[in-house]
Amino acid sequence: MKQPARRRDLPPSLFPIGNDLFPQPAAPPPRIAPLVPTQVYDTYWRFAVERQSVFFRRFEGSPAPWTDDPILLAYKFTNAYRASDRVSQYLIRHVIYGEDYPSNAAEVVFRTLLFKFFNRIETWELLEKAIGRITYERFSFEPYDRTLTKAMAEGAKIYSAAYIMPSGGSLGFDRKHRNHLTLIGRMMDDELPARMASAKNMQRAFDLIRGYPTIGDFLAYQYVTDINYSTVTNFTESDFVVPGPGAVDGIRKCFTYTGGLSDSEVIKFMADRQEIEFARLGLDFPSLWGRRLQFIDCQNLFCEVGKYARVSHPDTVGKSGRTRIKQRFRPNSDPIAYWYPPKWAINNASAQSRTGRS
């Protein structure tokens, strides 16, 4: 696989800001009738290439800045591959596959859901420091509640801003974290891990999670994806997809007409189409050591390009009506030792790449 250029060889931005500052290279129009694309459709593919190239430049140890694109320099965007994001990497390496933790289905699902309910590394480490090794076998509502309540009273944030977590008032408490502790207890009492391990496909596993109070379509899809990083399930990530609100907004910006395809079918179309579109645009996409963009990644890219288009294509209207990007880019200097689910069989290639550039 051809690796992206280092910082000194960065090409001009692939994206147009206005019409003159960053003109796009000429490319033949996509042949995707009956879908009717907007100019954001090409930006989707260009964004995927540049965001993944930024990932590799950082991975290779190149100095900042890692792009010449002014929007990527100014604002925060997730990686092209969901599993490469800092929180996902922590979940995979330290929570799911942590060496000091038991690996049976009940314990893995418990840890994964507990982590994801808060989706914040600092909250997990806070609980570990206060309680010790986090296991379902030793789980008790009171010490977890006491630790989290104390942290909130001291002004700490215990939830990530990445997802909007419903308060879960139907579970009986006026504090969100207490409802989530109650919910995970209910899931475990219902033997959810064993039922997920027996699920024949990702949609069935999704339905099992979706059946619990406060868990909507988007969160259920995120959670089943996270659990599927483990060995509890072994679903392909190109089997099932549920678009979140951000992805729907991005789809509306990429197409004026989708030919009767549902939003899920549009995401599947993008995953199937990726090599054709990169070739049409003359782009060399640096995949994740041979792993194609999966449905979850294409879903996330719609969300991210929807945000990106608020600046790059301000006249293109989506569903949300939002016009500004809230989160500014602030580089995190803490290194990540990238490591992916072993069943993907890419960790050796990743390690060799890191060794080869040291």
C-alpha positions in Angstrom: 0.0 0.0 0.0 1.3 3.4 -0.9 1.7 5.5 2.2 0.7 9.2 2.2 3.4 11.8 1.8 5.2 13.2 4.8 4.5 16.8 5.9 7.2 18.4 3.7 5.5 16.9 0.6 1.9 17.9 1.4 -0.1 18.7 -1.7 -2.4 21.8 -1.9 -5.7 21.3 -0.2 -8.2 19.0 -2.0 -11.1 21.1 -1.0 -12.6 24.3 -2.3 -13.1 27.2 0.1 -15.2 29.6 -2.0 -14.4 29.0 -5.7 -11.0 30.4 -6.2 -8.7 29.6 -3.2 -8.6 25.9 -3.6 -9.9 24.7 -6.9 -10.6 21.0 -7.2 -8.8 19.0 -9.9 -11.0 18.3 -12.9 -12.8 14.9 -12.7 -15.5 13.2 -14.8 -18.9 13.3 -13.2 -20.0 10.3 -11.3 -22.1 7.7 -13.1 -24.5 6.9 -10.3 -28.0 7.4 -11.7 -30.7 7.5 -10.5 -28.9 9.2 -7.6 -28.4 12.9 -8.1 -25.2 14.1 -6.3 -24.3 17.6 -5.3 -20.7 18.9 -5.2 -20.5 17.6 -1.6 -20.5 14.1 -3.0 -17.0 14.5 -4.4 -16.0 16.3 -1.2 -17.0 13.2 0.7 -14.3 11.2 -1.0 -11.7 13.9 -0.9 -12.4 14.4 2.8 -11.9 10.6 3.5 -8.5 10.7 1.7 -7.2 13.8 3.5 -8.5 12.8 6.9 -6.9 9.3 6.6 -3.7 10.9 5.3 -3.6 13.1 8.4 -3.9 9.9 10.5 -0.9 8.3 8.8 1.2 11.4 9.0 0.6 11.5 12.7 1.2 7.8 12.9 4.5 8.2 11.1 5.6 10.8 13.6 5.6 13.7 11.1 5.6 17.2 12.8 2.4 19.3 12.9 0.7 20.6 11.0 -0.4 17.4 9.2 -2.5 19.1 6.5 -2.7 22.3 4.5 -6.5 22.2 4.6 -7.7 25.2 6.7 -10.9 23.6 7.8 -9.1 20.5 9.1 -6.6 22.7 10.8 -9.3 24.7 12.6 -11.9 22.1 13.6 -12.1 18.7 15.1 -13.1 15.8 12.9 -13.1 12.1 13.7 -10.9 9.6 11.8 -12.0 8.0 8.6 -12.0 4.7 10.4 -14.0 4.8 13.7 -11.7 2.3 15.4 -8.7 4.7 15.0 -10.3 7.3 17.2 -8.6 7.8 20.6 -11.6 6.7 22.6 -12.2 3.6 20.5 -8.5 2.7 20.7 -8.7 2.9 24.5 -11.8 0.8 24.6 -10.3 -1.9 22.3 -6.9 -2.1 24.0 -7.6 -1.4 27.7 -11.3 -2.2 28.3 -12.1 -5.1 25.9 -8.7 -6.7 25.6 -7.1 -5.5 28.9 -4.6 -8.1 30.1 -5.8 -7.9 33.7 -9.5 -8.5 32.9 -11.4 -11.7 32.4 -12.4 -12.5 28.8 -15.7 -14.4 29.2 -18.7 -12.9 27.4 -20.4 -11.6 30.5 -17.4 -9.7 31.7 -16.5 -8.3 28.2 -20.0 -7.0 27.5 -20.3 -5.6 31.0 -17.1 -3.6 30.7 -17.9 -2.5 27.1 -21.3 -1.2 28.0 -20.2 0.5 31.2 -17.4 2.3 29.4 -19.7 3.3 26.5 -22.5 4.6 28.6 -20.1 7.3 29.7 -17.8 7.1 26.7 -15.1 9.0 28.5 -11.6 7.7 29.3 -11.3 9.8 32.4 -14.5 8.3 33.9 -13.3 4.8 33.4 -10.0 5.6 35.0 -11.8 7.4 37.9 -13.8 4.2 38.6 -10.7 2.0 38.3 -8.8 4.2 40.8 -11.7 4.3 43.3 -13.0 0.7 42.9 -10.1 -1.3 41.6 -10.4 -3.8 38.8 -13.8 -3.3 37.2 -15.6 -6.6 36.8 -19.2 -7.7 36.7 -18.5 -10.3 39.4 -17.7 -7.5 41.8 -20.2 -5.0 40.5 -22.4 -3.2 43.1 -24.5 -0.1 42.5 -23.5 1.8 45.6 -19.7 2.2 45.2 -20.1 3.2 41.5 -22.8 5.7 42.4 -20.8 7.1 45.3 -17.7 7.6 43.1 -19.6 9.2 40.3 -21.7 11.4 42.5 -18.6 12.7 44.3 -16.9 13.5 41.0 -19.8 15.4 39.8 -20.1 17.4 43.0 -16.4 18.4 42.5 -17.2 19.7 39.1 -15.9 16.8 37.0 -17.6 15.8 33.7 -18.4 12.1 33.7 -20.1 11.9 30.2 -18.5 12.5 26.8 -20.0 15.2 24.6 -19.7 12.8 21.6 -23.2 11.3 22.1 -26.3 12.7 23.6 -27.2 10.2 26.3 -30.9 10.2 27.4 -31.4 10.8 31.1 -33.3 7.5 31.5 -35.8 8.9 33.9 -38.1 6.0 33.3 -35.6 3.8 35.3 -36.5 5.6 38.5 -33.8 8.1 39.3 -33.3 11.8 38.8 -29.6 11.5 38.2 -28.6 10.1 34.8 -25.6 8.1 36.0 -27.8 6.2 38.5 -30.2 5.3 35.7 -27.4 4.0 33.6 -26.0 1.9 36.5 -29.5 0.5 36.9 -29.8 -0.2 33.2 -26.5 -2.1 33.0 -27.6 -4.2 36.0 -30.9 -5.0 34.3 -29.0 -6.0 31.0 -26.8 -8.3 32.9 -29.7 -9.9 34.9 -31.3 -10.6 31.6 -28.2 -12.4 30.4 -27.8 -10.0 27.5 -24.1 -11.1 26.9 -25.1 -14.8 26.3 -28.0 -13.8 24.0 -25.7 -11.5 22.0 -23.2 -14.3 21.7 -25.9 -16.5 20.2 -27.2 -13.9 17.8 -27.0 -15.0 14.2 -26.3 -11.6 12.7 -25.6 -8.0 13.7 -29.2 -6.8 13.3 -30.4 -9.4 15.8 -27.8 -8.3 18.3 -28.8 -4.7 17.6 -32.4 -5.6 18.3 -31.5 -7.1 21.6 -29.8 -3.9 22.8 -32.5 -1.7 21.2 -35.1 -3.3 23.3 -33.9 -1.6 26.5 -35.3 1.8 27.7 -33.4 4.9 26.7 -31.5 3.1 24.0 -32.5 4.4 20.6 -31.5 3.2 17.1 -28.2 5.3 17.0 -26.9 4.2 20.4 -27.9 0.6 19.8 -25.9 0.5 16.6 -22.9 2.1 18.3 -23.0 -0.3 21.1 -23.3 -3.4 18.9 -20.4 -2.2 16.9 -18.3 -1.8 20.1 -19.2 -5.2 21.3 -18.3 -6.6 17.9 -14.7 -5.4 18.4 -14.5 -8.3 21.0 -14.7 -12.0 20.5 -18.2 -12.2 21.9 -19.6 -11.7 18.4 -18.0 -12.0 15.0 -20.2 -10.1 12.6 -18.8 -8.4 9.5 -19.0 -4.6 9.6 -20.4 -4.7 6.1 -23.6 -6.5 7.1 -25.8 -3.9 8.8 -25.9 -0.2 9.4 -28.1 2.4 11.1 -27.5 6.0 10.2 -27.4 8.5 13.0 -28.8 12.1 12.7 -25.4 13.5 11.6 -25.1 11.0 8.8 -28.6 11.7 7.6 -27.6 15.4 7.5 -24.6 14.5 5.4 -26.6 12.3 3.0 -29.0 15.2 2.4 -26.0 17.4 1.5 -24.4 14.9 -0.8 -27.6 14.1 -2.8 -30.5 16.1 -4.1 -32.2 12.8 -5.0 -31.4 9.3 -3.8 -33.5 7.3 -6.3 -35.7 5.8 -3.7 -32.9 4.3 -1.6 -33.2 4.5 2.1 -30.4 6.2 4.1 -29.0 2.8 5.1 -28.9 1.7 1.5 -27.1 4.9 0.5 -24.4 4.1 3.1 -24.1 0.6 1.7 -23.8 2.1 -1.8 -20.9 4.3 -0.7 -19.1 1.4 0.9 -19.5 -0.7 -2.3 -18.5 2.2 -4.5 -15.4 3.5 -2.7 -12.7 2.2 -5.1 -14.5 3.4 -8.2 -14.9 6.9 -6.8 -11.3 7.2 -5.5 -10.1 6.2 -9.0 -12.5 8.6 -10.8 -11.2 11.5 -8.7 -7.6 10.4 -9.1 -7.2 9.9 -5.4 -4.9 7.4 -3.7 -6.8 6.4 -0.5 -4.4 5.0 2.2 -6.6 2.3 3.6 -6.1 0.8 7.1 -3.4 -1.7 6.1 -5.7 -3.1 3.4 -9.0 -2.9 5.3 -11.6 -1.2 3.3 -14.0 1.4 4.7 -16.8 -0.5 6.4 -20.4 0.5 6.8 -19.8 2.1 10.2 -16.9 4.2 8.7 -19.0 5.4 5.7 -21.8 6.3 8.2 -19.3 8.3 10.2 -17.9 10.0 7.2 -21.3 11.3 6.2 -21.6 12.8 9.6 -18.1 14.4 9.4 -18.5 15.7 5.8 -21.9 17.1 6.8 -20.0 19.2 9.4 -17.2 20.0 7.0 -19.7 21.3 4.4 -21.0 23.9 6.8 -17.8 25.8 5.9 -16.7 24.4 2.5 -20.2 24.4 1.0 -22.2 26.9 3.1 -25.0 27.1 0.5 -25.7 23.4 0.5 -28.6 22.7 2.9 -28.8 19.5 4.9 -31.4 18.4 7.5 -30.1 19.9 10.7 -29.9 23.5 9.5 -26.7 24.0 11.4 -24.2 26.5 10.0 -21.2 26.4 12.3 -18.8 23.8 13.6 -18.5 23.9 17.3 -15.5 21.9 18.3 -12.1 23.5 17.5 -9.1 21.3 16.8 -6.7 21.0 19.8 -4.0 18.4 19.2 -3.6 15.8 22.0 0.1 15.1 22.6 -0.5 11.8 24.4 0.7 9.0 22.1 -1.5 6.2 21.0 -0.1 2.7 20.5 -2.5 1.8 17.8 -3.9 -1.7 18.1 -7.0 -3.2 16.5 -9.3 -6.2 17.1 -7.0 -9.2 16.5 -9.6 -10.8 14.2 -9.0 -8.0 11.7 -5.4 -9.4 11.2 -3.9 -5.9 10.7 -1.9 -5.5 13.9 1.3 -7.1 12.5 1.2 -4.7 9.5 0.6 -1.8 11.9 3.6 -2.8 14.1 5.8 -3.3 11.1 4.9 0.2 9.7 5.7 1.7 13.1 9.0 -0.2 13.3 9.9 0.7 9.7 9.7 4.4 10.3 11.5 4.4 13.7 
